[in-house]
Amino acid sequence: MSVVVVGNGMAATRLVEELTARGYAGDVTVLGDEPVPAYNRILLSAVLEGTHSRGAITLREGYAGNVTVRTGSRVLEIDREAGEVMLVDGERIGYDRLVLATGSIPTLPPIRGLVRMDGQLHPKVHAFRSLADCDRLDAALPKARRAVVVGGGLLGLQVARALTLRGVATEVVEGTEHLLSSQVGEPGGKVLARDLRKLGTEVYTGTRAVRLTDDGLVLDNGYTLETDLVVLTAGGRPSTALARRAGLMVRRGVVIDGSLASVTDDRIHAIGDCAEHRGVTTGFVPPAWEQAGVLADHLTGSDAAYAGSRNVARLRATGLDVAVLGDPEHTDGEVVEMTNPLAGTYRKLVVREGVIVAAALVGDLSRVGLITQLYDRHTVLGPHEPGELLAPESPAAPVVLTDDAEVCACAGVSAGRIRACADLDEVRASTRATTGCGGCTQVVQRLLEPAGAADRFHARNMTKQPNNTVDLPSTHPGRTSR
């Protein structure tokens, strides 16, 4: 059975790796629009920042055996009746199963002057979604003194930090009342804004850019920001034009069922940012990689079904640390919150019937592994434990991760699997940890240090409660897991 994958990004790469690991015997053809090998888009800001080389973010150059990767191959149409895809040069490639892993595309905010009369972007304006975008922005930096980043989400903060480190005076414009408004509450947004200003980046919230002129970027409050560069990071949508032209059901994304197949045509599947399951589209790596694993099971004869993914988001930017579990701003429950603007920390847990159902951490991620473990296990906490989880950690009693605590949310890798590796190269090759958002890198490096042997003994000999739950500092009796 031949499989054709449209897209050569992180979801597609994971799918092919999973198929190869399962010994898939059929032919697999990967068609990538970009002229370069698959790479980690989450780390583009690290390339811009200068902490990663282009080669360091490459995922795969190719595969052995029955897998063919064709870069620079854009698919123009899907012929469902013939079971073929047609490339822009007219070539047709047949398939038994087709997988759409086309990702997302940027959307232009309603700012006058972004697009010139000839339909091209103004020379000052840059998108930031691809390696080509990164290269174009990088080439413009030597002549730039000032930049404005439009959008105060995860990507916007990463890009702003990278530009600041490159010596460009950078300002962030966010239309909502605070930064990361989709992920954290107002106190957390204010902590982030304060941290950015300390790092040299100015922040404007509750205002929108409305026009780009020769003088600069005009805001809706009448203020004009002088700038040499405008970087657009606000707004993106699933890339579904190909699916729409093929007559597949598309809402926001390509509508799929539990087998990750289009509800219109069960020979066509969709994974990653372009897929919509039960009304939900995700823009994060962990769900895309989970979908890839389930689809690989399905294509190799398993009855695996996809029931949805938990959202775990991390911000990868020098000097800024953010982790978000679930949807803490829209999940019902009792809220336990602690903010210390002077220390640059914000912690929030949403607890329902003693169980953590969402969380947000800003500035101090020392306990993110433990909180993620409790969140994943639906562990019932005592009445004082949520507060103790958020309290400042005592230097004399650091949190020790048990072997089954999740360290890498993107790849679902536990602390025990990290400790079993000899070095960082082995970690990346055998577990894929640190190759997603990169947010787990510091924890992984700490687990690989020589002191890890004692740490491993400590972790494996921690007191266990029934139902495989682990004692927290200052524990309370009666904790159970659901």
Secondary structure, DSSP 8 states (H G I E B T S, - for coil): --EEEE--SHHHHHHHHHHHHTT--S-EEEE-SSSS-EE-GGGHHHHHHTSS-TGGGEEES--SSSEEEETT--EEEEETTTTEEEETTS-EEE-SEEEE---EEE---S-BTSB-TTS-B-TTEEE-SSHHHHHHHHHHGGG-SEEEEE--SHHHHHHHHHHHHTT-EEEEEESSSSTTTTTS-HHHHHHHHHHHHHHT-EEEES--EEEEETTEEEETTS-EE--SEEEE-S-EEE--HHHHHTT--BSSSEEE-TTSBBSS-TTEEE-GGGEEETTB---SHHHHHHHHHHHHHHHTT----------EEEEEETTEEEEEES-TTT--SEEEEEEETTTTEEEEEEEETTEEEEEEEES--TTHHHHHHHHHHTEE--TTHHHHHHS---TTS-----TTSEEETTTTEEHHHHHTSSSHHHHHHHH-TTSSSSTTHHHHHHHHSTTHHHHHHHHHTS-EEGGGEE--TT--TT-EE-
